[in-house]
């Protein structure tokens, strides 16, 4: 398919009928290099994109999302909850602490369901509004924004950066480049430090860093995450979105003509052409696009949105902001480039009409699935038992006669208290008349199980010798009644077999 701009009729575009030309959808191609001027706007000849800064509504939203996501990422590990770190993935102890909840290896199903919910949410948001996550919340986009902000503050905007890179090396260039890269490295190191703070108590990490006593895996992940942040956000930038991100490749399966994406209104904008503010475009047979190429200059991935939606577009809205500024200076109506659907552009729909098409069958299915899975997860976690018990028989001693005319079996109770509060347990058993249970080590049926711990408790179960039962196995049930100060009593049970010897 040709990448040239569409040609409108000589008498100008027909406002009542959409032209036959449609913008190409999600073509997996490189941005057009239609002219040396556009080539210079996009890159320096070596593939480096010099994105121009822009101010506007969507830029403010992006800045807000940078602050919001980084406050959460950098601040969350420092929060305390019940005298411990609020969020801590303690792989060594095989415990995940999430505020007032402790997840154990047997709770991995909750993490799997969370991943399913995240996938459904991504499908839903993409079907409604394209790559909003990529443009505003993706870590690659967020850290690229941070690195580019530092670059602009140190080196200047696009023209200044091009001029700096083209000039020969001298003391000033070395100083500027050294300052920029030093700041980049500090951001990357702090990011790596915070990352390992999710897997080790972060308040203890500064001391370990100063004394160089971090573990080998902690050093490995610290340097790996720091290096990834520096290379991905500082140097590779848009290449990650273009070539490495799988989401860019399969988004076409979730985007249709009613999805709100960054779109160029070719009906109104074509044919393009430069003109002064005083010229009436209708007299010249021109559309609203003045072909200034600012939408290309501000694009972080270097595409020309006027060629239609392409897989490299991350939906950040930078081109929307800069185009609205141009339209305002030219006294034209805004939103030549805007968030809208393909059908809205081709069929001349208003934004209100386009929004009515958002809740189409596929979106409703995503919403229903997301609501059902989220509801089931919430119900499961709210009704989740904090005391777990498994009974393990002593295989070396099935049954024996003991003093007092009793038959005794030995078991081990594998107990796990997943709450943040110690509980008092009282053991009992049923299934056979006059059955008794007590700890094998101290003879008591009551003991305390500390918070967030697992213990194996040896117990003996006894019945009278003259119980009248036949030899062999008989099913019994063992109960553990948990009592604590802040929660109501609960009972956990498990079944096993009681063996009566011949």
C-alpha positions as CSV (number, residue, x, y, z in Angstrom):
1,X,0.0,0.0,0.0
2,X,1.3,3.4,-0.9
3,X,2.4,5.6,2.0
4,X,1.7,8.8,0.1
5,X,-0.9,11.2,1.4
6,X,-4.4,10.8,-0.1
7,X,-5.4,13.3,-2.9
8,X,-8.7,15.0,-2.5
9,X,-10.8,16.3,-5.5
10,X,-9.7,19.6,-7.1
11,X,-12.7,21.4,-5.8
12,X,-11.9,20.4,-2.2
13,X,-13.3,17.7,0.0
14,X,-17.0,16.9,0.0
15,X,-18.3,17.6,3.5
16,X,-21.4,15.5,3.0
17,X,-19.8,12.3,1.6
18,X,-16.7,10.5,2.9
19,X,-14.1,9.9,0.3
20,X,-13.3,6.3,-0.8
21,X,-9.8,6.5,0.7
22,X,-9.4,5.0,4.1
23,X,-6.3,5.2,6.3
24,X,-4.3,2.1,6.5
25,X,-4.9,0.1,9.7
26,X,-2.0,-1.1,11.9
27,X,0.4,-1.7,9.0
28,X,3.6,-3.2,10.3
29,X,6.0,-0.8,8.5
30,X,8.5,1.8,9.3
31,X,7.4,5.4,9.4
32,X,7.4,7.1,5.9
33,X,10.7,8.7,4.8
34,X,8.9,10.7,2.1
35,X,11.3,13.6,2.0
36,X,14.8,14.7,3.3
37,X,13.0,17.3,5.4
38,X,10.8,14.7,7.1
39,X,13.8,12.4,7.5
40,X,15.6,15.2,9.4
41,X,12.6,15.8,11.5
42,X,12.4,12.2,12.5
43,X,16.0,11.3,13.1
44,X,19.6,12.2,12.6
45,X,20.3,9.7,10.0
46,X,21.4,7.0,12.5
47,X,17.8,6.3,13.7
48,X,17.9,8.5,16.8
49,X,14.6,10.3,17.2
50,X,14.6,13.9,18.6
51,X,11.1,14.2,20.0
52,X,10.0,17.8,20.5
53,X,8.5,18.8,23.8
54,X,4.8,19.8,23.8
55,X,2.4,21.3,26.4
56,X,-1.3,20.5,26.5
57,X,-4.1,18.5,28.1
58,X,-2.7,15.1,27.3
59,X,0.8,16.1,28.2
60,X,-0.5,17.1,31.7
61,X,-2.2,13.8,32.0
62,X,1.0,12.0,31.1
63,X,3.0,14.0,33.7
64,X,0.3,13.3,36.3
65,X,0.5,9.6,35.5
66,X,4.3,9.7,35.9
67,X,4.0,11.2,39.4
68,X,1.2,8.8,40.4
69,X,2.9,5.6,39.2
70,X,6.3,6.6,40.7
71,X,4.8,7.6,44.0
72,X,3.3,4.2,44.2
73,X,6.4,2.3,43.0
74,X,9.0,4.2,45.1
75,X,6.8,4.7,48.1
76,X,5.0,1.4,48.6
77,X,8.0,-0.6,50.0
78,X,8.5,2.0,52.7
79,X,4.9,1.7,54.2
80,X,4.7,-0.3,57.4
81,X,1.8,-2.6,58.4
82,X,1.7,-4.2,61.8
83,X,5.4,-3.6,62.4
84,X,6.5,-5.0,59.1
85,X,6.8,-4.0,55.5
86,X,3.3,-3.6,54.0
87,X,4.2,-5.1,50.7
88,X,7.0,-7.7,50.7
89,X,7.6,-10.8,48.5
90,X,9.7,-12.8,50.8
91,X,10.9,-15.6,48.5
92,X,13.2,-17.1,51.1
93,X,10.4,-17.6,53.6
94,X,8.0,-18.4,50.8
95,X,5.5,-15.7,52.0
96,X,4.0,-12.8,50.2
97,X,2.9,-10.0,52.5
98,X,0.2,-7.7,51.0
99,X,-0.9,-5.2,53.7
100,X,-3.0,-7.3,56.1
101,X,-2.8,-10.5,54.0
102,X,-0.2,-13.2,54.0
103,X,-0.1,-15.5,50.9
104,X,1.7,-18.8,51.0
105,X,2.7,-21.2,48.2
106,X,-0.6,-22.9,48.3
107,X,-2.3,-19.6,47.6
108,X,-0.6,-19.3,44.2
109,X,-4.0,-19.6,42.6
110,X,-4.8,-16.1,43.7
111,X,-1.8,-14.7,41.8
112,X,-2.9,-16.7,38.7
113,X,-6.3,-15.2,38.9
114,X,-4.8,-11.7,39.3
115,X,-2.9,-12.2,36.1
116,X,-6.1,-13.3,34.4
117,X,-7.9,-10.2,35.6
118,X,-5.0,-8.0,34.4
119,X,-5.3,-9.7,30.9
120,X,-9.0,-9.1,30.8
121,X,-8.6,-5.5,31.9
122,X,-6.0,-5.0,29.2
123,X,-8.3,-6.5,26.5
124,X,-11.2,-4.3,27.7
125,X,-9.2,-1.0,27.8
126,X,-7.7,-1.8,24.4
127,X,-11.1,-2.6,22.8
128,X,-12.4,0.7,24.2
129,X,-9.5,3.1,23.8
130,X,-6.6,1.4,22.1
131,X,-3.1,1.6,23.7
132,X,-4.0,3.9,26.6
133,X,-1.9,1.7,29.0
134,X,1.1,2.1,26.6
135,X,0.8,5.9,26.4
136,X,0.2,6.7,30.0
137,X,1.1,3.8,32.5
138,X,3.5,1.4,30.8
139,X,6.8,1.4,32.7
140,X,8.7,1.8,29.4
141,X,6.8,5.0,28.6
142,X,6.9,6.3,32.1
143,X,10.7,5.9,32.5
144,X,11.3,7.2,29.0
145,X,9.4,10.3,30.0
146,X,11.6,10.7,33.0
147,X,14.8,10.3,31.1
148,X,13.6,12.6,28.3
149,X,12.7,15.3,30.9
150,X,16.2,15.1,32.3
151,X,17.6,15.3,28.8
152,X,15.6,18.4,28.0
153,X,16.6,20.1,31.2
154,X,20.3,19.4,30.6
155,X,20.7,19.6,26.8
156,X,17.7,21.6,25.8
157,X,14.8,20.9,23.4
158,X,15.0,19.2,20.0
159,X,16.9,21.8,18.0
160,X,19.5,22.3,20.8
161,X,20.0,18.5,21.1
162,X,20.5,18.1,17.4
163,X,23.0,20.9,17.4
164,X,24.8,19.5,20.4
165,X,25.1,16.0,18.8
166,X,26.3,17.4,15.5
167,X,29.1,19.6,17.0
168,X,32.6,18.2,17.7
169,X,33.5,17.0,21.1
170,X,34.7,19.8,23.4
171,X,34.7,20.6,27.1
172,X,31.1,21.9,27.1
173,X,29.8,18.9,25.3
174,X,31.6,16.5,27.6
175,X,30.3,18.3,30.6
176,X,26.7,18.3,29.4
177,X,26.8,14.7,28.3
178,X,28.4,13.7,31.6
179,X,25.8,15.5,33.6
180,X,22.9,13.9,31.7
181,X,24.2,10.4,31.9
182,X,25.1,10.8,35.6
183,X,21.5,11.8,36.4
184,X,20.2,8.9,34.3
185,X,22.4,6.5,36.2
186,X,21.2,7.8,39.5
187,X,17.6,7.3,38.5
188,X,18.4,3.8,37.2
189,X,20.2,2.9,40.5
190,X,17.4,4.2,42.6
191,X,14.9,2.2,40.6
192,X,17.0,-1.0,41.0
193,X,17.3,-0.3,44.7
194,X,13.5,0.1,45.0
195,X,12.9,-3.0,43.0
196,X,14.9,-5.3,45.3
197,X,13.2,-3.5,48.2
198,X,10.0,-5.5,47.2
199,X,11.8,-8.8,47.9
200,X,13.9,-7.8,50.9
201,X,13.2,-5.5,53.9
202,X,13.9,-2.1,52.3
203,X,14.7,-0.4,55.6
204,X,17.6,-2.8,56.1
205,X,19.0,-2.4,52.5
206,X,20.9,0.9,53.0
207,X,23.1,-0.7,55.7
208,X,23.7,-3.7,53.5
209,X,24.7,-1.4,50.6
210,X,27.1,0.6,52.7
211,X,28.7,-2.5,54.1
212,X,28.6,-4.4,50.8
213,X,26.8,-7.3,52.5
214,X,23.9,-7.9,50.0
215,X,23.4,-11.4,48.9
216,X,24.6,-12.5,45.4
217,X,21.0,-12.6,44.0
218,X,20.2,-9.2,45.4
219,X,23.3,-7.8,43.8
220,X,22.4,-9.5,40.5
221,X,18.8,-8.2,40.4
222,X,19.9,-4.7,41.5
223,X,22.4,-4.3,38.7
224,X,20.1,-6.1,36.1
225,X,17.1,-3.9,36.8
226,X,19.2,-0.8,37.0
227,X,20.9,-1.6,33.7
228,X,17.5,-2.4,32.1
229,X,16.1,0.9,33.2
230,X,19.0,2.8,31.9
231,X,19.3,1.0,28.5
232,X,15.5,0.7,27.8
233,X,14.4,4.2,28.9
234,X,17.6,6.1,28.2
235,X,18.9,4.7,25.0
236,X,16.5,2.2,23.3
237,X,13.3,4.2,24.1
238,X,11.0,3.9,21.1
239,X,12.8,0.8,19.8
240,X,11.3,-1.2,22.6
241,X,7.8,-0.1,21.6
242,X,8.5,-0.7,17.9
243,X,10.4,-4.0,17.9
244,X,10.4,-5.7,21.3
245,X,7.0,-5.1,22.8
246,X,4.6,-8.0,21.9
247,X,1.6,-6.0,22.8
248,X,2.2,-3.8,19.7
249,X,1.9,-6.9,17.5
250,X,-1.3,-8.4,18.8
251,X,-3.3,-5.2,19.5
252,X,-4.8,-5.4,16.0
253,X,-6.8,-8.4,17.2
254,X,-8.5,-6.2,19.8
255,X,-8.9,-2.9,17.9
256,X,-11.8,-2.3,15.5
257,X,-13.4,0.6,13.7
258,X,-15.3,1.6,16.9
259,X,-12.2,1.7,19.1
260,X,-11.2,5.2,20.2
261,X,-7.6,5.8,19.1
262,X,-5.5,8.8,18.1
263,X,-6.9,9.6,14.6
264,X,-6.2,12.1,11.9
265,X,-9.5,13.5,10.4
266,X,-8.5,13.1,6.7
267,X,-12.0,14.2,5.6
268,X,-11.3,17.6,7.1
269,X,-7.6,17.8,6.7
270,X,-6.9,16.8,3.1
271,X,-5.5,18.0,0.9
272,X,-2.7,19.3,3.0
273,X,-0.8,22.5,2.2
274,X,1.2,25.3,3.7
275,X,-0.6,28.7,3.8
276,X,-0.7,31.9,5.8
277,X,-3.2,32.5,8.4
278,X,-5.0,35.1,6.2
279,X,-5.6,32.6,3.3
280,X,-9.0,31.1,3.0
281,X,-8.3,27.3,2.6
282,X,-11.6,26.8,0.7
283,X,-10.4,29.3,-2.0
284,X,-7.1,27.4,-2.4
285,X,-8.9,24.0,-2.3
286,X,-7.0,23.0,0.8
287,X,-8.0,21.2,4.0
288,X,-7.2,22.2,7.5
289,X,-3.8,20.5,7.7
290,X,-1.1,23.1,7.0
291,X,1.5,20.3,6.6
292,X,3.7,21.8,9.4
293,X,4.9,18.3,10.4
294,X,4.8,19.2,14.1
295,X,2.7,16.1,14.8
296,X,5.7,14.1,13.6
297,X,8.2,16.1,15.5
298,X,6.5,15.5,18.9
299,X,5.9,11.8,18.3
300,X,8.1,9.7,20.6
301,X,8.1,6.8,18.2
302,X,8.6,9.0,15.1
303,X,5.5,8.1,13.1
304,X,3.2,10.3,11.0
305,X,-0.3,9.8,12.3
306,X,-1.6,11.3,9.1
307,X,-0.8,8.0,7.4
308,X,-3.3,6.3,9.5
309,X,-3.1,4.2,12.7
310,X,0.1,2.2,12.8
311,X,1.3,-0.5,15.2
312,X,4.1,1.8,16.5
313,X,1.5,4.4,17.8
314,X,1.4,4.2,21.6
315,X,-1.7,6.5,21.9
316,X,0.1,9.1,24.0
317,X,-1.8,12.1,22.5
318,X,1.3,14.3,22.0
319,X,0.3,14.9,18.4
320,X,-3.2,15.9,19.5
321,X,-1.8,18.6,21.8
322,X,0.5,20.1,19.3
323,X,-2.1,20.0,16.5
324,X,-4.6,21.8,18.6
325,X,-2.1,24.5,19.3
326,X,-1.6,25.0,15.5
327,X,-5.3,25.0,14.9
328,X,-5.7,27.7,17.6
329,X,-3.0,29.9,16.0
330,X,-4.7,29.5,12.6
331,X,-8.2,30.2,14.0
332,X,-9.3,26.8,12.8
333,X,-11.6,24.4,14.7
334,X,-9.6,22.1,17.1
335,X,-9.4,18.4,17.0
336,X,-8.1,17.8,13.5
337,X,-6.2,15.0,15.3
338,X,-8.1,13.6,18.2
339,X,-9.1,10.5,20.2
340,X,-12.0,9.1,18.1
341,X,-12.9,6.0,16.2
342,X,-12.3,5.1,12.6
343,X,-16.0,5.0,11.9
344,X,-16.5,8.5,13.4
345,X,-14.0,9.9,10.9
346,X,-15.2,8.0,7.9
347,X,-18.9,8.4,8.6
348,X,-18.7,11.9,10.0
349,X,-20.1,10.9,13.4
350,X,-20.0,13.3,16.4
351,X,-18.1,12.3,19.5
352,X,-21.3,11.6,21.3
353,X,-22.5,9.3,18.5
354,X,-19.1,7.6,18.5
355,X,-19.2,7.0,22.2
356,X,-22.6,5.3,21.9
357,X,-20.8,2.6,19.9
358,X,-18.2,1.9,22.6
359,X,-20.4,-0.6,24.4
360,X,-20.6,-3.1,21.6
361,X,-21.0,-6.9,22.1
362,X,-17.3,-7.7,22.5
363,X,-16.8,-4.9,25.0
364,X,-19.8,-6.1,27.0
365,X,-18.4,-9.7,27.0
366,X,-15.0,-8.4,28.4
367,X,-16.9,-6.4,31.1
368,X,-18.9,-9.4,32.1
369,X,-15.9,-11.7,32.2
370,X,-13.9,-9.1,34.2
371,X,-16.8,-8.6,36.6
372,X,-17.3,-12.3,37.2
373,X,-13.6,-13.2,37.7
374,X,-13.0,-10.2,39.9
375,X,-16.1,-11.0,42.0
376,X,-15.1,-14.6,42.5
377,X,-11.6,-13.5,43.5
378,X,-13.0,-11.0,46.0
379,X,-15.4,-13.5,47.5
380,X,-12.7,-16.2,47.7
381,X,-10.3,-13.9,49.5
382,X,-12.9,-12.5,51.9
383,X,-14.0,-16.0,52.9
384,X,-10.5,-17.4,52.8
385,X,-9.6,-19.5,55.9
386,X,-6.6,-18.2,57.7
387,X,-6.0,-21.5,59.5
388,X,-5.0,-24.5,57.4
389,X,-4.6,-28.1,58.7
390,X,-3.4,-31.3,57.1
391,X,-3.2,-34.7,58.9
392,X,-0.2,-36.9,58.3
393,X,-0.3,-40.5,59.8
394,X,2.7,-42.0,61.4
395,X,3.4,-44.8,58.9
396,X,5.9,-46.5,61.2
397,X,3.4,-47.1,63.9
398,X,-0.2,-47.8,62.7
399,X,-1.7,-48.6,66.1
400,X,-0.8,-49.9,69.5
401,X,-2.2,-50.8,72.9
402,X,-1.1,-48.6,75.8
403,X,-1.7,-48.6,79.6
404,X,-5.2,-47.9,80.8
405,X,-6.9,-50.2,78.3
406,X,-6.5,-47.8,75.4
407,X,-5.7,-48.1,71.7
408,X,-3.5,-45.3,70.4
409,X,-2.6,-44.0,66.9
410,X,0.0,-41.3,66.3
411,X,-0.4,-38.4,63.8
412,X,1.3,-35.2,62.9
413,X,-0.8,-32.1,62.3
414,X,0.6,-29.7,59.8
415,X,-0.8,-26.4,60.8
416,X,-0.5,-23.0,59.1
417,X,-1.7,-19.7,60.6
418,X,-1.8,-17.3,57.6
419,X,-3.2,-14.4,59.6
420,X,-1.2,-11.6,61.3
421,X,-2.5,-12.6,64.7
422,X,-1.6,-15.5,67.0
423,X,-4.5,-17.9,67.7
424,X,-5.2,-20.3,70.5
425,X,-6.1,-23.8,69.2
426,X,-8.2,-26.4,70.9
427,X,-8.1,-29.9,69.4
428,X,-11.0,-32.4,69.4
429,X,-11.9,-35.5,67.4
430,X,-15.0,-37.5,66.5
431,X,-16.1,-40.5,64.5
432,X,-15.6,-43.1,67.2
433,X,-17.3,-43.2,70.7
434,X,-15.2,-41.9,73.6
435,X,-12.3,-40.8,71.3
436,X,-9.7,-38.5,72.8
437,X,-6.9,-36.4,71.3
438,X,-3.9,-34.7,72.9
439,X,-0.4,-33.5,72.0
440,X,2.2,-36.2,72.1
441,X,4.8,-33.9,73.7
442,X,2.9,-32.4,76.6
443,X,-0.4,-34.2,76.8
444,X,-2.5,-31.0,76.3
445,X,-5.2,-30.4,73.8
446,X,-4.8,-26.6,73.8
447,X,-1.8,-24.5,72.6
448,X,-1.0,-21.2,70.8
449,X,0.0,-21.0,67.2
450,X,2.0,-17.8,66.4
451,X,1.0,-15.4,63.6
452,X,2.1,-16.1,60.1
453,X,3.8,-19.4,60.9
454,X,3.6,-23.1,60.1
455,X,4.1,-25.9,62.7
456,X,4.0,-29.7,62.7
457,X,2.4,-30.8,65.9
458,X,2.6,-34.5,67.0
459,X,-0.6,-35.8,68.5
460,X,-2.0,-39.1,69.8
461,X,-5.6,-40.2,69.3
462,X,-6.9,-42.8,71.8
463,X,-10.1,-44.9,72.1
464,X,-11.1,-47.6,74.7
465,X,-9.9,-51.1,73.9
466,X,-13.4,-52.4,74.5
467,X,-15.0,-50.1,72.0
468,X,-16.5,-53.0,70.2
469,X,-15.1,-52.0,66.8
470,X,-13.7,-54.5,64.3
471,X,-10.0,-54.7,63.4
472,X,-8.8,-52.4,60.6
473,X,-9.3,-48.8,59.5
474,X,-12.1,-46.6,60.8
475,X,-12.6,-43.0,59.6
476,X,-12.2,-40.2,62.1
477,X,-12.3,-36.4,61.9
478,X,-9.9,-34.1,63.8
479,X,-11.0,-30.5,64.5
480,X,-8.9,-27.4,65.5
481,X,-11.0,-24.6,67.0
482,X,-9.1,-21.2,66.6
483,X,-9.7,-18.4,69.1
484,X,-8.2,-14.9,68.8
485,X,-8.8,-11.4,70.2
486,X,-10.0,-9.6,67.1
487,X,-11.8,-12.4,65.1
488,X,-14.6,-14.7,65.8
489,X,-13.9,-18.3,66.6
490,X,-13.4,-20.6,63.6
491,X,-13.0,-24.4,63.2
492,X,-10.8,-26.2,60.7
493,X,-11.2,-29.9,60.2
494,X,-9.6,-32.8,58.3
495,X,-10.3,-36.5,58.1
496,X,-8.0,-39.5,58.6
497,X,-8.2,-43.2,59.5
498,X,-7.8,-44.8,62.9
499,X,-6.3,-48.3,62.9
500,X,-7.3,-51.0,65.4
501,X,-4.7,-53.8,65.5
502,X,-5.6,-57.4,65.7
